[in-house]
Amino acid sequence: MSVLSVWPYFVLVLVVLGALALPVFRAADEPPQRDQRTATLDGLRGFLALSVFVHHLTVTHGYIERGEWTFPHSGFHTLLGQVGVTVFFMITGFLFWGKLLDAKGRPDWTSLYVGRLWRIGPMYLVAVGLMFLIVAWRTGFELKEPAWSVLGEMLQWLALGIVPMQPDINGYDGTRFILAGVTWTVFVEWLFYGSLRLMAPLARGGRTPRFVAGALLLCLLVLTLPALSPDGSLWQPTLLLVVGALAWVLASFLTGMLSAWLIRRDGASMARLRLPEWAASLLALVCLGAVFLWFEHMVGPIQALLLWVFFHLVCRGSMLFGLLATRVARRMSAVSYSIYLLQGLVLTVVFAAPPVRDFAMTGALQYWLVGILCALLLVAASVVSYRLVEKPGIAQGKRARSGLRRLPAAQGARP
C-alpha cells in the first residue's frame, strides 16, 4: 500500500458518509430545492469538496516530507482536486448564467451582488481570521515586520478574495498553505460575477449559443496546444502553462453556461428525450471514470468535454443511481463551502502536533488513518460553522435583498 493508492479515497468517503448518518449531524439538514434544474446539484457539492480535501491531504504528505507544496505524483489524486474545482466552476456558470437567462439579461444587479457578499463573506472572514491566529502562534506572537507592513498584508487577505494577492504575513513563509491555497478560486469566482455585467446583453435574444459555442471552441483549441507541441518547441513552458490554465478555467464556466441554456431551451422536448435514470447515471459515471482512467490532469479538450457530459447529465436530473438523493450526500453538500475553506486549517492544526505527524509519516496506513481523522474533524467543524456562520449570513443576505426590493416601492409611494 502506498500513500498514493486509490482505494483509501473510497474508504475515507464511506467513513465520512457513515458518520454523517448520525443524528448529531441533523443540524446540516436543509429542505430539498424546489427548482428541479438545481436540485440534483444539492447532492454533488459535498463530494467535490471532499475530493479537493483528499487532494490536499496527499499534497500535505509531500509538503511534510520534502517541503514542496506541489501536485502529488499521482494522476488520480491530482484529478481529485482539479475535477472538484472544475465542476465547482461549472456549477457557478450554470446557476448564474441561468439567472441571467431567466431575467432576460436584466437581473437586479444590486440584489445579486449583495447576496454574493453575504454568502461568501462571513465564512471567508472566519477562515482568514483563524489563519491569522495560526500565523501569530507560529511567529511567537511577535512582530517580525513593521506593523504597517503586517497590516497591509492582512488587509489584502480581508478583501473577501476580491484582491488576488495572497501575501505572507509577518514574514511567515507559506502563509497561504495554512488554507491549502484554496482562496484563489474565490478570486476567480468574483471575476466571473463581475464579468456578468459585461456579458448580460449576450443572454438576450438568443445570443447565448453563438457566444458560448464560439468562446468554448476557442478554449478547447487552446487546450490542444500541449498535444500539438508536447516538447514545448512552439511555446515557452511557462507561457503554455498559464494559457492552458486560463483556458481550462474559462472552459469550466462556459460549459456550465452552455448547460444552463440547453436545459432552458425547450423543456418539453428535453423531457421527451430524457434518458432513463439508470442509463443517464451509467453514462455519467462512465464519462467521469474515463477522465480518471485516461488522463493525468484536466488541461485538455477531451477531458473537458467528458467532464461536461457528466455535469450536464447531473443537471438534467441524474442522481447517480440515487447517491445524490441520499440524506448524507445532501448534508455534506450543505456544508461544502465550509469543508472547502476549512480543510487547510484542519490539516495544519492536526499535523502540527509532533506525535500525530510522526505517527502519520511512519507508513501509508498510518497516514490514511490520520487523514480519515482529519476528514471527520473537518466535517464536524463544517457543520458547526454552517449553523453559526454560513446560515445566519445567508439569512442576512435574504433580508438585505428584500430590503433593497422594498426600497424603490417605498420611494414610489411618497407624495
C-alpha positions in Angstrom: 0.0 0.0 0.0 1.2 3.5 -0.9 0.1 6.9 0.3 -0.9 7.5 -3.3 -3.0 4.3 -3.5 -6.5 4.8 -5.0 -8.7 2.7 -2.7 -8.1 4.6 0.6 -10.0 7.6 -1.0 -13.2 5.5 -1.3 -12.7 4.2 2.3 -12.4 7.7 3.5 -15.6 8.8 1.6 -17.6 5.8 3.0 -16.4 6.6 6.6 -17.5 10.2 6.2 -20.9 9.3 4.8 -21.4 6.8 7.6 -20.5 9.5 10.2 -22.9 12.0 8.6 -25.7 9.5 9.0 -25.5 10.0 12.8 -28.3 12.1 14.3 -25.8 14.6 15.7 -25.4 15.9 12.1 -29.1 16.8 11.6 -28.0 20.4 12.0 -26.9 20.2 8.4 -30.3 19.2 7.1 -32.0 21.5 4.6 -35.2 21.2 2.6 -34.7 20.0 -1.0 -34.6 22.6 -3.7 -37.9 23.3 -5.4 -36.2 24.1 -8.7 -35.6 20.7 -10.3 -32.9 22.2 -12.5 -30.7 22.7 -9.4 -32.0 20.0 -7.1 -29.6 17.4 -8.3 -26.6 19.7 -7.6 -27.5 19.6 -3.9 -26.1 16.2 -3.5 -22.9 16.8 -5.6 -21.1 19.7 -3.9 -20.1 17.7 -0.9 -18.3 15.0 -2.9 -16.5 17.8 -4.8 -15.3 19.5 -1.6 -14.3 16.2 0.0 -12.4 15.2 -3.2 -10.5 18.5 -3.0 -9.7 17.8 0.6 -8.2 14.4 -0.3 -6.2 16.0 -3.0 -4.7 18.4 -0.4 -4.2 15.5 2.0 -1.8 13.9 -0.4 -0.2 17.3 -1.2 0.4 17.8 2.5 2.3 14.5 2.7 4.8 15.8 0.1 4.9 19.1 1.9 5.9 17.4 5.2 8.3 15.0 3.6 10.0 17.3 1.1 9.0 20.8 1.9 7.3 21.2 -1.5 3.7 22.3 -2.0 3.0 20.8 -5.4 0.8 18.3 -7.2 1.1 14.7 -6.0 2.9 12.2 -8.2 -0.4 10.6 -9.0 -2.9 11.4 -11.8 -5.8 10.2 -9.7 -5.1 12.4 -6.7 -4.2 15.4 -8.9 -7.5 15.0 -10.7 -9.4 14.8 -7.4 -8.6 18.4 -6.9 -8.8 19.6 -10.5 -12.1 17.8 -11.2 -13.6 19.2 -8.0 -12.6 22.7 -8.8 -13.7 22.4 -12.4 -17.2 21.2 -11.5 -17.5 23.9 -8.9 -16.8 26.5 -11.7 -19.3 24.7 -13.9 -22.0 24.9 -11.1 -21.3 28.7 -10.8 -21.6 29.2 -14.6 -24.8 27.1 -14.7 -26.5 28.9 -11.8 -25.6 32.5 -12.6 -26.0 32.3 -16.3 -29.3 30.7 -15.6 -30.3 33.7 -13.5 -29.4 36.0 -16.5 -31.4 33.9 -18.9 -34.4 33.8 -16.6 -34.2 37.6 -16.2 -33.6 38.2 -20.0 -30.2 39.6 -19.2 -31.6 42.2 -16.8 -31.4 40.9 -13.2 -31.4 43.0 -10.1 -27.7 43.5 -10.0 -27.5 45.1 -6.6 -29.5 42.3 -5.1 -27.3 39.7 -6.8 -24.0 41.2 -5.6 -25.3 41.8 -2.1 -26.4 38.2 -1.9 -23.0 37.0 -3.0 -21.3 39.2 -0.4 -23.3 37.7 2.4 -22.9 34.2 1.1 -19.2 34.3 0.5 -18.0 36.9 3.0 -18.8 35.7 6.6 -17.3 32.2 6.3 -14.4 33.6 4.3 -13.6 36.1 7.1 -13.8 33.4 9.7 -11.4 31.2 7.9 -8.9 34.0 7.3 -9.3 35.1 10.9 -8.3 31.6 12.1 -5.4 31.7 9.7 -4.2 35.0 11.3 -4.3 33.2 14.7 -2.2 30.4 13.4 0.3 32.8 11.9 0.5 34.7 15.2 1.1 31.4 17.1 3.8 30.3 14.7 5.6 33.6 14.8 5.6 33.6 18.6 3.0 36.5 18.8 5.8 38.9 17.9 6.1 41.3 15.1 8.7 40.1 12.6 8.0 43.0 10.2 6.9 46.6 10.6 3.4 47.0 11.9 2.2 48.9 8.9 3.5 46.2 6.6 1.7 43.4 8.5 -1.5 45.5 8.5 -1.2 45.9 4.7 -0.8 42.2 4.3 -3.7 41.4 6.5 -6.0 43.9 4.6 -5.2 42.1 1.3 -6.4 38.8 2.9 -9.5 40.5 4.4 -10.7 41.8 1.0 -13.1 38.7 0.6 -10.9 37.2 -2.1 -11.6 40.2 -4.4 -7.8 41.1 -4.3 -5.8 38.3 -5.9 -2.7 38.8 -3.8 -2.1 36.2 -1.1 1.0 37.6 0.7 2.9 36.0 3.5 2.0 37.7 6.8 4.5 38.9 9.4 7.3 37.1 7.5 5.7 33.7 7.9 6.7 31.7 4.8 3.9 29.8 3.2 1.0 31.6 4.8 -1.4 30.7 2.0 -0.8 27.0 2.6 -2.5 27.2 6.0 -5.7 27.4 4.0 -4.3 24.9 1.5 -4.2 27.7 -1.1 -7.9 27.4 -1.9 -8.8 31.1 -1.8 -7.5 31.6 -5.4 -10.8 30.1 -6.6 -12.8 32.7 -4.6 -11.0 35.4 -6.6 -11.8 33.6 -9.9 -15.5 33.4 -8.8 -15.5 37.2 -8.2 -14.0 37.8 -11.6 -16.9 35.8 -13.1 -19.5 37.6 -11.1 -18.0 40.9 -12.3 -18.0 39.8 -15.9 -21.7 39.0 -15.8 -22.4 42.8 -16.2 -20.4 42.8 -19.5 -21.9 39.5 -20.8 -25.5 40.3 -19.8 -26.5 41.5 -23.3 -25.5 38.1 -24.7 -28.2 36.5 -22.5 -30.9 38.3 -24.6 -32.4 37.5 -27.9 -31.0 34.0 -28.4 -27.3 35.2 -28.5 -26.2 32.6 -25.9 -25.4 29.7 -28.2 -23.3 31.7 -30.6 -21.3 33.4 -27.9 -20.8 30.3 -25.6 -20.1 27.9 -28.5 -17.6 30.3 -30.1 -15.8 31.1 -26.8 -15.8 27.4 -25.8 -14.4 26.3 -29.2 -11.6 28.8 -28.8 -10.8 27.5 -25.3 -10.8 23.9 -26.5 -8.4 24.8 -29.3 -6.1 26.4 -26.8 -6.3 23.3 -24.7 -4.9 21.2 -27.6 -1.6 23.2 -27.7 0.3 20.8 -25.4 -0.7 17.9 -27.7 0.4 19.9 -30.8 3.8 20.7 -29.2 4.5 18.1 -26.5 8.2 19.1 -26.3 7.4 22.7 -25.8 9.2 23.8 -29.0 6.3 26.0 -30.2 5.7 27.6 -26.8 7.6 28.5 -23.7 6.7 26.1 -21.0 5.6 28.8 -18.5 3.5 30.6 -21.1 1.9 27.3 -22.1 1.1 26.5 -18.5 -0.5 29.9 -17.9 -2.5 29.9 -21.2 -3.6 26.3 -20.7 -4.8 27.0 -17.1 -6.7 30.1 -18.2 -8.4 28.2 -21.0 -9.3 25.4 -18.5 -10.9 27.8 -16.1 -12.8 29.6 -18.8 -14.0 26.4 -20.4 -15.3 25.3 -17.0 -17.5 28.4 -16.7 -18.6 28.2 -20.3 -19.7 24.6 -20.2 -21.8 25.4 -17.2 -23.3 28.3 -19.1 -24.0 26.0 -22.0 -25.9 23.6 -19.8 -28.0 26.4 -18.4 -29.0 27.4 -21.9 -29.6 23.9 -23.2 -31.8 22.9 -20.2 -33.9 26.1 -20.7 -34.1 25.9 -24.5 -37.0 23.5 -24.8 -38.2 21.9 -21.5 -40.9 19.8 -23.1 -38.7 18.2 -25.8 -35.9 17.7 -23.3 -38.3 15.8 -21.1 -39.3 13.5 -24.1 -35.6 12.9 -24.9 -34.6 12.2 -21.3 -32.6 9.0 -20.8 -33.9 6.5 -18.2 -32.3 7.2 -14.8 -30.2 4.1 -14.9 -28.8 4.9 -18.4 -28.1 8.5 -17.5 -26.4 7.5 -14.3 -24.3 4.9 -16.1 -23.3 7.2 -18.8 -22.4 10.0 -16.3 -20.2 7.6 -14.3 -18.6 6.2 -17.5 -17.6 9.8 -18.5 -16.3 10.6 -15.1 -14.4 7.3 -14.9 -12.9 7.9 -18.3 -11.3 11.2 -17.1 -9.6 9.4 -14.2 -8.6 6.4 -16.1 -7.2 8.0 -19.3 -5.7 11.4 -18.1 -3.3 12.8 -15.6 -4.8 16.3 -15.4 -7.7 18.4 -16.6 -5.9 20.7 -19.0 -7.1 19.1 -22.3 -10.1 19.3 -24.6 -11.2 15.6 -24.3 -11.3 15.5 -20.6 -13.0 18.9 -20.5 -15.8 17.5 -22.8 -16.1 14.2 -20.9 -16.5 16.1 -17.6 -19.1 18.4 -19.2 -21.2 15.4 -20.3 -21.1 14.1 -16.7 -22.1 17.5 -15.3 -24.8 18.1 -17.9 -26.4 14.7 -17.1 -26.4 15.5 -13.4 -28.0 18.9 -14.2 -30.7 17.1 -16.2 -31.6 15.1 -13.2 -29.3 12.1 -13.0 -28.9 11.0 -9.3 -26.0 8.6 -10.0 -28.1 5.6 -9.0 -29.7 7.5 -6.2 -26.4 8.5 -4.5 -27.0 12.3 -4.9 -30.5 11.9 -3.4 -29.4 10.4 -0.1 -29.7 12.4 3.1 -26.0 12.1 3.9 -25.0 13.4 0.5 -27.2 16.4 0.9 -25.9 17.0 4.4 -22.3 17.0 3.1 -23.3 19.3 0.3 -25.0 21.8 2.6 -21.7 22.3 4.4 -19.4 22.0 1.4 -18.4 25.7 1.4 -17.1 25.3 5.0 -15.4 22.0 4.0 -13.7 23.8 1.2 -12.4 26.8 3.3 -11.6 24.9 6.5 -9.7 21.9 5.0 -6.3 23.6 5.2 -6.8 24.8 8.7 -7.7 21.2 9.9 -4.7 19.7 8.1 -2.4 22.4 9.6 -3.6 22.0 13.1 -3.7 18.2 13.2 -0.2 17.8 11.6 1.2 20.5 13.8 1.1 18.0 16.7 4.5 16.2 16.6 3.2 12.9 17.9 0.4 12.8 15.3 2.7 13.9 12.5 5.4 11.4 13.4 2.8 8.6 13.6 1.3 9.6 10.2 4.7 9.6 8.5 5.7 6.2 9.6 3.7 4.5 6.8 0.9 4.8 4.3 -1.7 3.1 6.5 -0.9 5.4 9.4 -1.1 8.4 7.2 -4.5 7.5 5.8 -5.8 6.8 9.4 -4.8 10.3 10.4 -6.3 11.5 7.1 -9.7 9.9 8.0 -9.5 11.5 11.4 -8.9 14.9 9.7 -11.9 14.3 7.4 -14.2 13.6 10.3 -12.9 16.6 12.2 -13.4 18.8 9.1 -16.9 17.7 8.5 -17.8 18.2 12.2 -16.3 21.7 12.2 -18.1 22.5 8.9 -21.5 21.5 10.3 -20.8 23.9 13.3 -19.6 26.7 11.1 -22.6 26.2 8.7 -25.1 26.7 11.6 -23.2 29.5 13.3 -21.8 31.4 10.4 -23.0 30.4 6.9 -26.7 30.0 7.6 -27.0 33.3 9.5 -25.1 35.0 6.7 -27.5 33.5 4.1 -30.5 34.7 6.1 -29.0 38.2 6.4 -28.4 38.3 2.7 -32.0 37.5 2.0 -33.1 40.2 4.4 -30.8 42.7 2.7 -32.1 41.8 -0.7 -35.7 42.1 0.5 -35.0 45.5 1.9 -33.4 46.6 -1.4 -36.5 45.4 -3.3 -38.9 47.2 -0.9 -36.9 50.5 -1.1 -38.0 51.5 -4.7 -41.6 50.7 -3.9 -41.5 52.8 -0.7 -39.9 55.7 -2.7 -42.5 55.5 -5.3 -45.3 55.7 -2.7 -44.1 59.0 -1.4 -46.2 62.0 -2.4 
